[in-house]
C-alpha cells in the first residue's frame, strides 16, 4: 500500500523499486534492439515547452492538469513547471537540432511525471506522481515513419509479452474526424459533444444531439455509421476507410497491420475503433489505444507530425509516439505479486 507525504507524493519501498527496475531494464533492452536511444527529460521544463505555442498542441483544458502549484522563475523571469509529459519537451529539443545531419531520431524514456488530477474522494485537484513509459520517433522520410510506427507498437507488445500479457490494439485515424466533423461545419463545442458521444457509443443520444444541431440527414447517417465501427475486426476497418476514399488512412492502416503480423502479433488482437479520438491539435494521422485484461488504454499514442511545426521546423517531419502508464501496467499484469525474472 502506498504512503504519501503531506502534499500528496508517494513513498516507494524496496520491493516496489525492485519490480520497477526489472521491468525498466527489460524495456531498455527491447528498445536498444530496435535502435531507440534512452533519454532523460529535465525535471523542470520551460512552461512554453509543455503547452507549446498557439494554436496549442495540447487541449486548452489540459493546461490545467499541469502541476501549477509551483511555477519556477529565474532571474530572467522565465516561467517553468515540473515535468508534465515527455513528448513536447523532446519535440522542442529535436526541433532545435534540425534534420540536416541526421534524418531521424528515436528515443525511449521511463520517468516520473507530475500532474494535477481530480481527487476521487474530494472535489479538489491533487498532485499525482506516476511513472510513464514513453517512445518518441521523428523521421524525414514517410516510409521510415511507417516502419518506426511498427517498431513503436512492437516494442510495447514485447514488453507486454514479457509480463505474460496479450494486448488488444485498437486503431483509428484522425482523417475520420476531419471528414465527418470538420468538413461538415461543426463548431468546437459541437465537435467535443459529438466526439464524447462517439467514445461512449451511445447511438440514441448521438442521434438526438445531431438532430438538435440540425445536421443534414446524410451527415447523421455518416456519423451513426462511424459510431457503429467500434472495436470491430481490423479488416472491417480497412474496408470502411476504403469505402470513404480515405486512401492515405487505408494505406497506413494496411501497411502497419501487415508489418505487425509479420512481427508475430496475432491479427485477431488488431482491431478498428472509430470511437477513438485524440486531440486534433496534437495528432494528425493514425492513432491507437492498447487495452489489457479489460483495462482500457494502458498505452496509447499515434502520429503527432503536426506538433513538430509548433517549434519552428518548416519542413515536413513525420513523428509518432506512445505513452504507457506504468501503474496501469502493474494493475493489468498483477506484478505486485509476481514479476518475471530477467533471463
N, C-alpha and C positions, 0 to 999 in steps of 0.2 A: 504494500500500500504506500502511495506517495505521501511524503510530508512536505509541507510548503512553509516558506518563511512569511513574514507579516505582510509582504506586498505581493504574494501570490506566485513566487518562484519555487520550483521543487528542489528538494534534496534528492540525490541519487546515490544508491548504495552499491556495494561491491558486486553482488550477483547480477544486478541490472546492468552495470557497467561492463561486466564480462560478456554478457549476452550481446550487448550493442557492439562491442569490439569484434566479436566473431562475425557478426553479420556485416559490419563495416569492412572488415578485412576481405571477406569473400566478394563483396560488391566491388571493391577496388581491383581485385584480381580479374573479375569479369570485364570491367571497364578497360583495363590495360590490354586485354586480349583484343578488344575492338578498337584500340588506338585512341581512347579517351584519356586525357590528362587530368590529374587531380588539381583542383583549385580551392583555395580558402577565401571566402568573401569577408571583407572587413566587418567587424562588429558594428561600427558606426559608419553610415554612408551619408553622403550629401542628400538632403531631402529630395532634390530635383531628380536624383538618380533612382529614387524609389517610386515617385509618382510620374516621372517623365515630364515632357513638355506638352503644351496644348497642341492638338487635342490629346487628352490624357490617354496613355497606353492602358492604365487601369481605370476601371469604372469609378465614377466620382464617389460613390458611397464606399468604395474600398479604401479610399484615403483615410477614412475614419477608423479603419481596422489597424492602421499603422500605430505602433506604440508611441503616441504623442504625449504620454505622461511626462516624458523628459525630452526636451528639444535642446540640442547642444549648440553652443556658439563659440567660435574662436574670436581672436582679436579683430578679424575682418568681418565679423557678424555673418559668417557662413552657417546657415542652418543645416542641421543634420539630425538623423534619427537612428535608433538601433535597427539591426537587420530585420527586415520585414519579409523579404523573399529574395531569391537568387538571380532571377532572370534579368531584371533591368540593370542591376549593377554590372553583371557580366557583359550584357549587350553594350553598355556605355563604355566599358573598358576596351572591348574588341573594336568598337567604332573608332576610338581614339588611335588605335594602332593602324587601322586601314587594312586593305586587302591587296596591297601591291606586291609585297614579298611573299605573302602566304595566302593561298586561295581558300583555306578552310581552317576552322578552329573547332575543337571538340573538347568539352570539359565535363567533369563529374564532381559532385560535392556531397558531403554528408555532414550537415551543420545544424546548429540550433538556431531557430528563428523565434521572433517575439512579436506577438500581435495583441491588440485589444479585441476580445471576443465577448459575446453575450454570455452572461453567467446564467447557468441553468437554475440556480437556487435564489437568484435575486434579480432585480430589474436594472442592475448596473453592468457596465462593461469592466472586465478584469483582464489583467495581463495573462497571456498564455505563452508559455515557453514550450517548444516542441522541436523535435528533430525532423528535418526534411532531407529526403534523398533526391538529388537533382541531376539532370542531364541536360546540357545545352550544346547545340552544334550550329555552326554558321558556315555556309558554302556559297561560292560564287556560281558554281555550275548546278543547274536544275537537276540533272541526272545524279550528281553526287548527293544532292539534298534528299532525293528519294531513297538512295542507299543508306544514308545516315538515319532517315526515319525508321527504316527496317532495323538498323543497329540499335537505335534507342529502345524500341519495343522489345527486341531480342534480349537486350541486357536486363531489363526489368523482369522479363519472362524467366530468364535463367536464375535471377535472384529468387523469384517465387518458387522455382523448381528446387532450389537449394533448401527451401523451407517446407518442401513437400506440399506445395500449394499449386492448384491448377487455376489460372486466372481465366476470366471471360473478358474479352477485349471488344468493346463496342465503339464503332466508328460512325462519324458523321462528317459533314463538310459545311463550311461557312457559306458557300455559294447557295445552299438551300435557303438559308435565311435571307440572303441578298435577293434571290429570285422571288421568294414568296412574300417578303415583308418590305424590303427597301424599294423594290420596283413597283410596289402597289400603293405607295404613298402613305404608309402608316407612320405616325409621328413617334417620338421616342417613348412616350408614356404608353401608347398603344402597343408598340413593339414589345415593351417589357411585360405587359399584361399577357399578350399572346404567347410569348416565349415561356412564361411561368405556367400557363395552362398546357402548352405542349409538353413541358417537362413533367407535369402532373398527369398527363394522358387523360385529362377529363374532357371527353368529347362533347358532353352536353353543355357544360359551362363555356367551352370554346365556341360552340355554335351560337350560343346565346350572346356571348361577348362580341363576336364578329357581326352578328345581326344588329346589335345595338350600335356598333361603329358604322353601320350602313355600308358594309363591304359588299361588293358585287357578288352575285351568286357563284360565278366561276372561281372567284378568289376564295370564297368559303369552301367550295368543293376541293380546291387545291390544298388548302391548309388542313382540312379534315383528313385528306388522303395522307398528307405529311405526318399528321399526328398518329395515324394508324401504322406507320412504318416504325414501330417501336420494338427494339430487341428482336428483330427478325433475322433469318439466315443471311449471311453475307451476300449470297448470290441474288437474293431478292433486292438487296440494297443496290447492287451493281445494275440490275435491270431497271430499277426505279430512277437512278441517275441518268442512265442512257435514255430512258423514255422522256425525261425532262430536257434532254440535249445538253446536259452539263458535262461536256466532253472531258474537260480537264479534271474535274472531280472524279469522273468514271475512270480515267486513266490512272490517276493517283491511287485510288482505292484498289484497283485491279493489280497494279504493279506492287504495291506494298503488301497486299494479302498473299499474292503469289510468292513474294520473297520470304514472308514469314513461314508459309507452308514448306518451302524448300529448306528452311532452317529447322524444321521438325515440329513446328507448332500445329496442333490439331486444328483443321479447318472448322470443325464444329464449335470451337471456342471463339471463333471470329464472328462477330455479329454486327448488324447495322441498326442504328437507332437515331432516327431523325429528330428525336426529342432532346438530343444532347446539344446544348448551346453554350459556348464560351464567349467571352466578351469580344464584340466586333471591333472595338478599338485596339485590341491586342492581337487577336488571331485572324488569319487571312486564308486558310486552306483547310486541309484535313485536320480533324480533331478527334480525340479518343478518350474514353474512360476505361479503366481496368477495375473490375469487380472481383472479389474473392470471398468464397464461403458466404454468400448472401450479403456481404458488406459492400455497398456501392462506392465507387470512386476511391478505392485505396490508392490509386495512382491516376493521373490524368495529364493531358497536355495536347500538343499539336503544333501546327505550323504558325509561327509568330513572325513571319518575314516582314510584316508591316512595322514592327517595333523598331527595327534597326535604323530606319529612316528618321525616327524621332531624335536620334543623336547625331544628325548631321551627315550621314552617309548618303551620297547622291545616287550611287549605282544600285542596281538590284542585288540584294543579298538574301539568300534563302536561309531560313532559320527554323529549327524545330527543337522543342524541349519537352521535358517530362518532369513532374514532381510527384513523389510518393511520400505519404505521411508515415514516418517510422512507427509511431504509436498505433496507428491504424493497422499497420502490417503486423505488429506484435499481437494485436487483438485478433486479427484474422487467422494467424497461424498458431496462436496459443503457445508461443515460445516462452512464455513466462514459466512454463513447466518443463519444456524440453526444447533445447536448441541443438540442431545437428552439429556434430563436430567437424572441423576442417580436416579433410583428408586429401 
